[in-house]
Amino acid sequence: MKESRIEATDRLRREKRWDEASQYRDEVRKRLRDEGKSRQEASDEAWDAMLERFPPLPAPPKAPDALDLSDADDALIDQLAAVPVDLVRDAHWVYANLEHPRIRLEDAPSLAAWGLLRTARSDPAKFHAQLIAMQSKAKAAAPTEDEPPDADPGLADLERMLERARASVA
């Protein structure tokens, strides 16, 4: 698929080659105009010549993923996979190790925490936003000082049923 002019311009700017490419295109356009080409023909051919001379640069080699498990010890993976998931523990561990440059699989509390770390590193802003949302929900759900925590959430229902039963007997 041929690159559009807008795409080429954006790419060349990203590659920091726009000034050089644009100058080349202008020189080709002027030469073509001097050869008798129409303004439109000279412009179109100059763009084509520029795109041919300034193709996309090869993609830089991808850095190895520090969190890749392809070479990890199978026994360690199985051991971590057997650890029950604890979202709060895992989220705290990820938050504490998000920027750690040399974190190792054996440092993870669970395989789920390792996966969460990979996800968090791919989009740290989203991870922080979700962590803040979780913290806000936890604070909102926490009992106030005036309201002691209910040891058994079903206790209130049982007390209401007992009151109804007493009222019907009386």
C-alpha angles and dihedrals in degrees: 000000000000117000114243120235092251092050091047092049092050092046094048090049091051089049089048090236099108097103093051093043093046091050090050091049091050091051092050091047091052092048091050092048089051088052089058102261118147119256092255095045092048091049094048094046092046091054090049091049091049093050090049093049095043106042120168113290115247113267113262114252110272114249113239114262107251089206096051113131098198093104096034122123109267092216091055091048090051091047092051092043089057092058110101114247115255107181095195094049092044094047091050091049092049092048090051093047103034094112098029104128097202104036113152132207092244088061092063119100090217142354088254090058090052090052091047089052090054091050093045092051091052091056112012094171091057091046092052092047092051092046091052091048091051091049092049091051091049092051092048092050095047115105117251123239090258091052114057116211115270108242091204117025089202092057094085090054091049092050091051091050090049091051091051091049092050091048093052092050093050 
